[in-house]
Every structure is written in structure tokens, then in C-alpha cells.
Amino acid sequence: NIKFSYVALKFGFHPGVDDYKAVRMMRTNKNALAVEVYSLRTDSWKIIEAIPPWLKCTWKNHKDTFFNGVAYHIIEKGPIFSIMSFDSGSEEFEEFIAPDAICGPWGLCIDIYKEQICLLCRYYGCEEDGMEKVDLWVLQEKRWKQLCPFIFPWDDWNVTIGISIDDELLMEIRDFDKGVANLYLCNYESKEVLETGIKLAVMKYDEIEFFFAITYIQSLVLLNNY
């Protein structure tokens, strides 16, 4: 539907209400926000009417994730980055201002690390020659706690794309000329890096990038699109 400039759809289990929920967030071309929630138990959609004032402004959406029935979105309001959360059970919004060190969207993503919301940012250089780093913060009691950075060999197109269900960093090295990216699993604690053998097909249109799996190992298939 071309009247929507952005649509995000998230699905998962909400343990607080013992129900599977889908959350659909849409921004219209006039910068209005619409939120709908689907309940598997009742097999019905509900439009959320109460949108907080701090969301009724112009903002850009970046990466997002879904955890325990709550949708989390990185949003950019002018020079400020924050995390917007929406609980599909209580139907309440909340905002968490991102750490001051986060000042741009490049290399920024959000995921789950050890049952906690985690921000990953590859923006600042590493003091060690020939090395790069990813900064990490986890959300604890509504406050950001910075973890030790993950340091790895430098590469121009080495990009962090998320965290696996085993709490390992998912990273890829992209080659846009060949249209391929190699997927790696990086253990944050042991610093061990494993090449998975999975090759992701990548395409780029201006600032929009797409990648998806074209090979798989041991029934592991990664499909991702952003």
C-alpha cells in the first residue's frame, strides 16, 4: 500500500498473557503512526488508539526486534536516537534514550543477548592496529549497561547483523561486486570466530540493502531482509 512509507511486522509469544501476538506498525506518507495488534487466541486484530505525544512527530525508523511480547524499534528523532518499545499485552509504549555514544545509524542494530535487549554499534575505530570493534550495551532495569567491546580483524565490509539464539554475534563480510556475503558466528566470551559456510546473496539499491541465504548447513537457514 503506497500510502504507507514504512511497515514493520513482528510476531512472537507473550508469556504475560499466554498468547501469541503480532504487532504491525505503519507510518503514513504524512508521518502519522498506526499500530495494530493481532491475537492468535481470539483470531482478531485491534487498532491501538492511544499513541503517546512523543511519537507524534517526524522520526526515522531503523532496526527492530521482538522479545517476550514486546516490540523494540530504534528510532531517530533529529540528533537523538532512542528505543521505542510497545508491549503487545498491556498495549503500552515506552521510550529509552540510547547511550550518548550512539550518534549515527551506520553499523547500529538491536537484538537479544542473554535474555536482555542489546544494542550493537560498529561506529568507532579500535585502538589496536588492524583490528575493529563492536560496542555493546544491554538494557538492565531500564538503564543501559555497557559491556566490553568485541574486537576482531578489520575489514571494510565486515558488518554485524545480529545475535544468534546461542548468544553468538552474527557477522558478515560483504562483496557487493560479486553479490555475496560470507556469514560468521563470533563467540563474545571466547572471541572465537567460526566461518559457517553460509553465503548470503546481497543487493544494494542506493541506501537500501537486501540479503538472504542461498546455501545452508545442517538445516540452518538464515533469511533476513531490511
N, C-alpha and C positions, 0 to 999 in steps of 0.2 A: 504494500500500500504506500504510494509515493507521498502521502501526506505526513508520513512519519519519517523523521530524519534519523531515528535511532530506535532499535527494538532489541531488548535483551530478554532471554527466556531461560529461567533456571528451574531445576526440579530436584527434589530430594525428600528425605524423611524428616519429619519434625517430631522428636521424641516427647516434647512437652504436651502435644495434643494427640499423639499416637495416630498420625495421619500423614499421607504423602501429599506434598504441596508443590504446585508450580506457580512461579511468580513471573509475570510478564510486565516489563517496564518499557514505556514508549514515550519518546519525545516527538512532539509535532514540529512541523516546519515553523511554527510560531512560538517555539520554545515552551510550550505547555507540557507538563508531565502527566501521564496517565499510568496508573498501576492497577493490575488485575491479579487476583489470586484464585487458583483452581484447587479444589479439594477432591481427592480421589474417593473419600468416604461418601461424600454427597453427590459426586459427579456433577459439580456445578462451578461456575465462575462468579466472582464477586468483584465489583468495582470499588476501589478504595477512594473514598471521597475526601478524607481528611489529609491533605498534603501540607506539611509544615511550611511556614513562610520562608525559611532559609533555602528551600528547594524551588521556590517560585521566582527564580532569577535565571539569567543566562549562565550555563555551565557546560563543560565538555565531559563526556564520559570516557573512561579508559578501561582497564581490565576489571574483571569481576570474578566472584566465586560464590559458592553456596555451602553453608555448614550448619548442621543441626536446625534446619528450617529457616535459617536467616540468610538473606541475600546481601552480599557486600559488594559495593562498587567504588572504585577510585574515581573521584570527580575533581575537576579543575575549575575553580571559580576565580577568574583573574589570576593573580600571582599565587593563590593559595591552593594547595592540594589537601583533600580530606577524604575520609572514607565514609560513605553513606551506607547505613545498614537498614534493612527492613525485615522485621520479624513476621513471617507468614502466619504465625499463630496468634500473637497479640495484635498484629497489624499496626505496629508502632515503628516509627522512623527514629534513627539516631545518627548523630554525626560525630566523627572522631577526626580532629585535625591531625594531618600527617606530621611526622618529625620534620624539624626545620631543615634538615639536610636534604630533604626531597624538594627539588626546585624545578624539575622537568619530567616529562613523561617518558623520555627515552630510557630503555632498559628497566622500566618500572613494572612490576607485576605483583599480584596478590594471590595467596594460596593458603593451604593449611599445613602447618608444621607441628607435629606432636600435639594434635588436638587444639591448636591455637591459630588464630588469624595471624598471618605472616606477610610482611611487606619485603620484597626483594628489589634492590636497586643497584644496577651497574652503571654508575654515573661518574664516580670519582676514580682517578688513577691510583695505582698501587705504588708504594714507596720502593718495592723490590723491583730491580731491573728485569725486564722480560716477563713480568707477571701482571695479572689483572685481578680485580677483586669484585665480589658481590657483597653489598651491605645488607644485613637482615635485621628486622625488628619484629617482635611478637607483641600482640595485644594482651596484656595481663591486667585484669581489674580496671579496664577502660583507660589504661596507660600504656604507652609504647616502651618496651624494654629492648635496647639494642644488644644484639648478640655479636660475637666475634665474626669478622668478615670471612667469607670463603675465598681463599686465594688460589689461583690456577694460572697455567701458562697463557700468555697473552695471544690473542688472535683478533684480527679486525672484525670478523663476523661471528664471534662467539657470543651467543645470546642465551640468557636464562629465560625459560618459558614456563617454569612452574616447579611443583614438588610432587613426587610420586606418592602413592599410598603407603610406601615403606619409608617415607620421610627422607628420600634422596632427591637432590636437586636435578631437575631435567634441564639439560643444556644442549644447544645445537651449534654446529659450525656450518654456516651457510655459504653456498657458492651460487650466486644468482646467475652467473654466466652459464652454468650447467643446469640450473634449476633444481638443485639438490642440496639438502642439509643432512648432516650426519648427527644422530641423536646419541647423547651420552648421559649416563647416570653418575652423579657425583655424591659420594658419601660425605656429609658435612662434618662428621666427627672424626673419621679416619683419614679424610682428604683423598681417599681412593677414587679414581676416575675410571669408569668402565664404558668401553665402546659397545653399544648394544647391537650394532649391525643393522639397525633400522635406518632406512633412508627416507627422509621426508621430501616430498615434492614441494618446491616453493615457487611462488609467483609474486610479483610486485607491480602494483599499479599506483604510480605517484607515491603517496604516503601510506597506502593500504597494502598490507602483506597477507598472503594466504599460505598455509602449509598443511599438508596432510600426508598420511603414511602410504607408501607404495610397496613396502615389504614388511614382513612380520617374523618374529622369532618366538617359539613356544607360546603361541596363541596370544601374544601381547600385540595389540593393535592400538596405535595412538591416532586419534582423529582430532584435529584441533583447527579452529578457524577463527581468525579475529581480524 
